[in-house]
Amino acid sequence: MNQFFSEAACALGLHDWEWRYVTADDCTQTRVCSRCHKDDRRIAHGWGAWQYQARNSCMIERFCERCGAADEPHQGKHEWGDWEQWRHVSDYACATKRRCTRCGTYDRIHEEPHDWGEAEYRSPNSCELMRECTRCDAYVLQGEAPHEWGEYYYRFQGSCEQERVCQRCAAKEEPSIAPHQWGIWQYASPNSCLYVRFCLRCNWRQEGDIVHKWGKWSYDDLNEIWIRECQHCGEEQREIDL
């Protein structure tokens, strides 16, 4: 009966065996079933700890502490340094990178949208505004700030045209005409009743009303009409009835 159960157990793969090293300096193990004498063989290394291959390398390796065999080397963990200064890579983004302090390998580039600061003048003598990225040297123009206009001044002697200059960027405003400094109203000429006046600065002439100095009415019996004459220009005024 015991022989039957032993054979059944071995048929099911339930052998009575134990792994043993073949020699003291080799990692080959064997085992033999005490019942059916089936034997098996394997390699069972006793691996040590992973360690870097060299001081300037992040490749790691390990060795069997029994037979000295080397395991397959592979990339270990990098010892990353600090992120480097950001640099401008496009109109929309800046990027930074870091380097392994052990092997010198660079990490993948880390890219982010620009971090725009507050608008400020582009230069001390400019009214153009700009914003700079707080991380890299990128900047974007923001148009012009209102000019810091100085006082108006006349462009030329004998002219009422005036202008003013921005105290920051020296831009000149479009010239304009200042209010004229008018003199008194007077007749345009000894034989004209047109009133005119002149700017005392630029001599610009402004025309006003026609103001006659009428004499008295007199009746013209021949033409049967009333007539009066301007005492200044000689113009006549005729009326049928007064």
Phi and psi in degrees as a GROMACS rama.xvg file:
@    title "Ramachandran Plot"
@    xaxis  label "Phi"
@    yaxis  label "Psi"
@TYPE xy
-61.5923  -37.3946  ASN-2
-63.9384  -36.0964  GLN-3
-65.7307  -47.8733  PHE-4
-65.1817  -36.3061  PHE-5
-64.0412  -44.9038  SER-6
-65.9382  -37.8644  GLU-7
-65.2176  -40.0477  ALA-8
-64.1116  -43.586  ALA-9
-66.4435  -34.5065  CYS-10
-64.1574  -30.5442  ALA-11
-86.8658  1.80229  LEU-12
88.1146  11.0881  GLY-13
-96.6273  70.0875  LEU-14
-77.845  159.658  HIS-15
-104.862  90.0406  ASP-16
-149.658  171.711  TRP-17
-151.715  136.44  GLU-18
-72.7327  137.517  TRP-19
-140.7  138.913  ARG-20
-67.1969  145.327  TYR-21
-74.4879  -46.5973  VAL-22
-135.063  169.412  THR-23
-72.0124  -30.2977  ALA-24
-108.374  20.6803  ASP-25
-129.325  149.075  ASP-26
-100.925  13.1667  CYS-27
-78.3022  128.408  THR-28
-116.486  146.772  GLN-29
-131.42  161.563  THR-30
-150.608  147.002  ARG-31
-133.201  127.561  VAL-32
-68.8088  131.218  CYS-33
-74.4983  -12.6129  SER-34
-99.7829  -53.3292  ARG-35
-104.082  -4.84508  CYS-36
65.8408  18.6812  HIS-37
-67.258  137.338  LYS-38
-117.172  159.14  ASP-39
-145.544  159.605  ASP-40
-143.847  144.63  ARG-41
-154.895  166.873  ARG-42
-106.983  124.927  ILE-43
-129.032  92.3227  ALA-44
-76.6085  152.839  HIS-45
-107.895  83.269  GLY-46
-69.9331  140.987  TRP-47
-85.9904  -171.13  GLY-48
-75.625  153.13  ALA-49
-70.3805  142.262  TRP-50
-146.687  153.958  GLN-51
-67.4329  145.02  TYR-52
-70.2309  -36.9362  GLN-53
-150.332  166.945  ALA-54
-65.9712  -31.8737  ARG-55
-106.561  28.5003  ASN-56
-134.45  146.205  SER-57
-105.033  10.5003  CYS-58
-76.2755  134.826  MET-59
-116.855  154.734  ILE-60
-146.3  165.864  GLU-61
-149.023  159.924  ARG-62
-128.934  150.572  PHE-63
-72.8612  129.339  CYS-64
-78.1879  -5.45782  GLU-65
-99.635  -52.5555  ARG-66
-109.504  -9.36305  CYS-67
83.5743  3.41146  GLY-68
-64.14  146.325  ALA-69
-97.182  134.939  ALA-70
-78.4511  166.98  ASP-71
-66.9409  120.476  GLU-72
-67.3732  152.705  PRO-73
-152.848  171.43  HIS-74
-70.3399  125.447  GLN-75
-90.989  -170.164  GLY-76
-79.4473  130.125  LYS-77
-74.2514  152.056  HIS-78
-104.064  85.3325  GLU-79
-70.9098  137.835  TRP-80
-85.3251  -168.204  GLY-81
-72.3389  156.471  ASP-82
-65.3978  136.875  TRP-83
-79.0192  174.106  GLU-84
-60.3637  139.291  GLN-85
-67.505  147.821  TRP-86
-132.004  153.632  ARG-87
-77.5113  120.877  HIS-88
-114.013  -19.8644  VAL-89
-163.575  176.61  SER-90
-66.9167  -14.9824  ASP-91
-113.535  -15.8156  TYR-92
-148.58  159.928  ALA-93
-129.341  164.104  CYS-94
-140.987  159.186  ALA-95
-139.258  168.071  THR-96
-149.247  166.809  LYS-97
-137.015  159.995  ARG-98
-125.762  142.355  ARG-99
-71.2271  127.066  CYS-100
-73.9366  -9.51702  THR-101
-95.7486  -54.1921  ARG-102
-106.935  -9.89743  CYS-103
84.6395  1.76999  GLY-104
-70.3901  139.082  THR-105
-88.2728  140.502  TYR-106
-72.3139  168.343  ASP-107
-61.1074  148.647  ARG-108
-69.571  132.169  ILE-109
-99.8416  117.03  HIS-110
-117.437  137.742  GLU-111
-141.336  158.256  GLU-112
-61.0228  151.909  PRO-113
-57.4666  145.662  HIS-114
-104.218  89.7257  ASP-115
-73.4055  134.439  TRP-116
-84.8746  -168.931  GLY-117
-72.9268  152.315  GLU-118
-66.187  138.623  ALA-119
-147.352  165.024  GLU-120
-66.2368  142.555  TYR-121
-68.2978  -34.6533  ARG-122
-154.354  166.164  SER-123
-61.9674  -25.8509  PRO-124
-113.039  34.2709  ASN-125
-134.341  145.917  SER-126
-99.5555  5.82552  CYS-127
-77.5515  133.357  GLU-128
-98.8842  149.848  LEU-129
-148.121  160.163  MET-130
-125.104  136.387  ARG-131
-106.956  146.987  GLU-132
-69.5045  134.629  CYS-133
-73.1209  -9.57073  THR-134
-107.338  -43.0702  ARG-135
-119.331  -168.419  CYS-136
-95.1438  14.885  ASP-137
-72.5121  148.384  ALA-138
-145.432  159.193  TYR-139
-134.544  136.658  VAL-140
-78.653  143.968  LEU-141
-120.69  20.9779  GLN-142
84.1002  -163.303  GLY-143
-109.153  143.47  GLU-144
-79.7439  161.12  ALA-145
-56.702  138.398  PRO-146
-68.5749  152.286  HIS-147
-99.1931  81.8587  GLU-148
-70.4727  140.311  TRP-149
-85.2063  -167.009  GLY-150
-74.7031  151.568  GLU-151
-68.038  147.164  TYR-152
-143.679  153.856  TYR-153
-72.9485  140.284  TYR-154
-72.5875  -40.4055  ARG-155
-139.583  157.251  PHE-156
-68.2174  133.817  GLN-157
80.2372  18.225  GLY-158
-132.471  145.503  SER-159
-99.1534  6.85934  CYS-160
-76.897  131.499  GLU-161
-132.513  161.5  GLN-162
-151.677  172.439  GLU-163
-143.081  158.708  ARG-164
-121.096  140.109  VAL-165
-67.2204  129.473  CYS-166
-73.7509  -9.74648  GLN-167
-100.65  -53.3994  ARG-168
-108.626  -2.46172  CYS-169
69.9072  14.4982  ALA-170
-67.3123  143.548  ALA-171
-101.463  134.943  LYS-172
-74.4041  153.441  GLU-173
-56.9521  128.278  GLU-174
-58.3954  148.809  PRO-175
-138.071  165.172  SER-176
-95.566  124.287  ILE-177
-76.1603  159.599  ALA-178
-56.6033  132.701  PRO-179
-68.7964  152.077  HIS-180
-98.0491  85.9802  GLN-181
-73.9137  142.508  TRP-182
-86.5087  -167  GLY-183
-80.2192  157.472  ILE-184
-69.9642  142.874  TRP-185
-155.995  162.461  GLN-186
-67.3108  144.848  TYR-187
-65.5737  -33.2126  ALA-188
-160.089  168.965  SER-189
-61.8528  -23.581  PRO-190
-115.927  25.3053  ASN-191
-131.338  138.845  SER-192
-100.079  13.2359  CYS-193
-76.3621  124.621  LEU-194
-83.1202  136.065  TYR-195
-137.956  162.101  VAL-196
-143.701  157.213  ARG-197
-124.643  144.28  PHE-198
-70.2029  130.145  CYS-199
-71.2846  -12.5543  LEU-200
-99.1702  -51.0341  ARG-201
-109.59  -2.99531  CYS-202
67.6666  20.8811  ASN-203
-66.1704  135.613  TRP-204
-99.8997  133.098  ARG-205
-119.322  128.461  GLN-206
-92.3567  140.022  GLU-207
-115.78  -142.156  GLY-208
-81.6461  164.788  ASP-209
-94.2185  121.215  ILE-210
-122.793  100.725  VAL-211
-82.8287  154.424  HIS-212
-107.11  83.8744  LYS-213
-71.4996  139.258  TRP-214
-83.6196  -167.964  GLY-215
-81.3041  153.135  LYS-216
-70.8671  142.759  TRP-217
-137.126  150.007  SER-218
-99.5385  131.216  TYR-219
-96.6606  102.775  ASP-220
-64.1764  -34.7824  ASP-221
-64.9016  -45.6825  LEU-222
-96.8458  -3.50819  ASN-223
53.3673  57.2928  GLU-224
-150.641  148.82  ILE-225
-87.7268  139.236  TRP-226
-136.101  142.122  ILE-227
-141.376  156.612  ARG-228
-127.192  140.994  GLU-229
-71.5159  130.739  CYS-230
-75.8112  -9.96567  GLN-231
-100.953  -50.479  HIS-232
-108.289  -10.2123  CYS-233
82.6682  5.55997  GLY-234
-68.3958  140.728  GLU-235
-102.29  148.043  GLU-236
-122.784  129.077  GLN-237
-121.28  135.332  ARG-238
-137.135  142.541  GLU-239
-75.2508  -47.9909  ILE-240
-126.622  147.525  ASP-241
